[in-house]
Amino acid sequence: MPNFEHPEYPEATLLHLESMVPCRESQVSSLLSVFGKRQHFSFPSIFIYGHTSSGKTYVIQTVLETLELPHLFVNCIECFTSRLLLEEILTQLQNLSSEKKHGSRVPCDTFNDFVRLFKQETITQDLQNQTVYIVLDKAEQLREMEANVLPGFLRLQEFTDRNVTVIFLSEIVWELFRPNTGCLEPFTLYFPDYSIGHLQKILSHYHPPEYSADFYAAYINILLGVFYTVCRDLKELRHLAALNFTKYCEPVVRGEASERDTRRLWKNIESHLKKAMQTVYLREISSSQWEKIQQDDGEPGHLKGLSAHAHVELPYYSKFLLIAAYLASYNPARTDKRFFLKHHGKIKKTNFLKKHEKTSNHLLGPKPFPLDRLLAILYSIVDNKVAPTANIFSQITSLVTLQLLTLVGHDDQLDGPKYKCTVSLDFIRAIARTVNFDIIKYLYDFL
């Protein structure tokens, strides 16, 4: 018998579901219990939370599709305003409840209009005989929308008197969601991070057919031994596994080792994996480019391995933003006038360089800096006039996403955001060379 039990669904369907979602038996069993029978009213709302790559989206999609339950799936980042979100739900509902797919977009301005149109869309259809599931991925974006959107979705079943369940998928806990006014509490379900044993089992499941399962499992064990301490993202680890497997197989392909000669295979790939550590999360190059670099390693004069700062490509102003962030992180704020103000007057070197400051700022590490200081330095080092447009702020967000900058201390809403630059000196010097900027001349430690 399968681990999942439900009287309404055949055993073959539950067995297939069990094979599709390994290591999430507890969560799927809870969902099956909550869903109940198709014609019964389910929970008005379900809140599912967990870190990125913990299987939330995949499990929900797999369960709904395998059980053939009517559902809509909307990404709240793509539908970033309440109007776009409500119209997308109504459009998908129209496509779901009619034979004609890709119908015209349903205009909807307010949540009151949404409730009225939702009732009209379902009242003449067969959907009222089954629970309709509305899945809102990246649901934390709802907090940025109008104040009535989140409470409205929590009570959608009550407002519409329809058999509908709203499923929220989020990376943050419910306590950070709960509206200040009274709301209907959802059923909450937590997806914990995958353990190293879970990752081993999931990644080993996708072994290439030309190699044995034991051989690929040994490779995954080596891969996790290197990357697990710095990366527990299942998608990233799957990408790294596909990226480096060819190199692992080289001794076997050349006939220098057997599939069981783990020691020789490890020695062959050890240095290769250390180079690949620099590519974690950055996606600097595609898999095909990475393989080409490794094939060309033997050519004289060719850059061997992967050097992160040699391959990362950033927009023009993003490079200057990163340079400005590095200067703000490693230069004391009191030195900005000396470095960036053209008519700063005379500053005595004895006063400028304090005698008790013997420790290098680079040894102490990066210091946090406010956003206005970053922009002030940016405007000073860029020759052309740069307006503080949304494009500049979006590039700052992109640098944070790439983990080249880190956002710190933004809990206090009265204080602006603060950042730290996380790149190395070699990295920023390579970036500065691409825009012909002599960063050493502007660093306090190198005066």
URFEN-V942957 format. One record per backbone hydrogen bond with DSSP energy under -0.5 kcal/mol. NH is the residue of the N-H (numbers start at 1). CO is the residue of the C=O. Records with the same first field share a line. If there is no record, write none. Layout:
# URFEN-V942957
NH: CO ; CO
This chain:
# URFEN-V942957
9: 6
14: 10
15: 11
16: 12
17: 13
18: 14
19: 15
20: 16
21: 17
24: 21
28: 24
29: 25
30: 26
31: 27
32: 28
33: 29
34: 30
35: 31
36: 32
40: 37
46: 166
47: 187
48: 46 ; 168
49: 189
50: 170
54: 51
59: 55
60: 56
61: 57
62: 58
63: 59
64: 60
65: 61
66: 62
67: 63
68: 65
69: 64
72: 133
74: 135
76: 74 ; 137
79: 75
80: 78
85: 81
86: 82
87: 83
88: 84
89: 85
90: 86
91: 87
92: 88
93: 89
94: 90
95: 91
96: 92
97: 93
98: 94
101: 99
107: 105
114: 110
115: 111
116: 112
117: 113
118: 114
119: 115
120: 116
121: 117
122: 118
123: 119
124: 120
125: 122
128: 125
129: 126
130: 127
131: 38
132: 163
133: 70 ; 131
134: 132 ; 165
135: 72 ; 133
136: 134 ; 167
137: 74 ; 135
139: 169
141: 138
142: 139
143: 140
144: 141
145: 142
149: 146
150: 146
151: 147
152: 148
153: 149
154: 150
155: 151
156: 153
159: 155
160: 156
161: 157
162: 157
164: 162
165: 132
166: 44
167: 134 ; 165
168: 46 ; 166
169: 136
170: 48 ; 168
176: 173
177: 174
178: 174
185: 183
187: 45
188: 186
189: 47
191: 49
192: 190
199: 195
200: 196
201: 197
202: 198
203: 199
204: 200
205: 201
206: 202 ; 203
207: 204
211: 208
216: 212
217: 213
218: 214
219: 215
220: 216
221: 217
222: 218
223: 219
224: 220
225: 221
226: 222 ; 223
227: 223
228: 224
230: 227
231: 227
234: 53 ; 232
237: 233
238: 234
239: 235
240: 236
241: 237
242: 238
243: 239
244: 240
245: 241
248: 244
249: 245
250: 246 ; 247
252: 249
253: 249
254: 250
255: 252
256: 251
257: 251
261: 258
262: 260
265: 261
266: 262
267: 263
268: 264
269: 265
270: 266
273: 269
274: 270
275: 271
276: 272
277: 273
278: 275
279: 276
280: 277
282: 279
283: 279
290: 286
291: 287
292: 288
293: 289
294: 290
295: 291
296: 292
297: 294
298: 295
299: 296
302: 299
307: 305
308: 306
310: 307
311: 307 ; 308
312: 308
314: 312
319: 315
320: 316
321: 317
322: 318
323: 319
324: 320
325: 321
326: 322
327: 323
328: 324
329: 325
330: 326
331: 327
335: 332
336: 333
339: 335
340: 336
341: 337
342: 340
344: 341 ; 342
352: 348
353: 349
354: 352
357: 354
358: 356
363: 360
364: 360
365: 361
367: 329
369: 419
371: 417
374: 370
375: 371
376: 372
377: 373
378: 374
379: 375
380: 376
381: 377
382: 378
387: 385
389: 387
392: 389
393: 389
394: 390
395: 391
396: 392
397: 393
398: 394
399: 395
400: 396
401: 397
402: 398
403: 400
404: 399
405: 399
406: 420
408: 406 ; 418
413: 411
415: 412
418: 408
419: 369
420: 406
422: 404
423: 404
428: 424
429: 425
430: 426
431: 427
432: 428
433: 429
434: 430
435: 431 ; 432
436: 433
437: 432
439: 437
441: 438
442: 439
443: 440
446: 443
447: 444
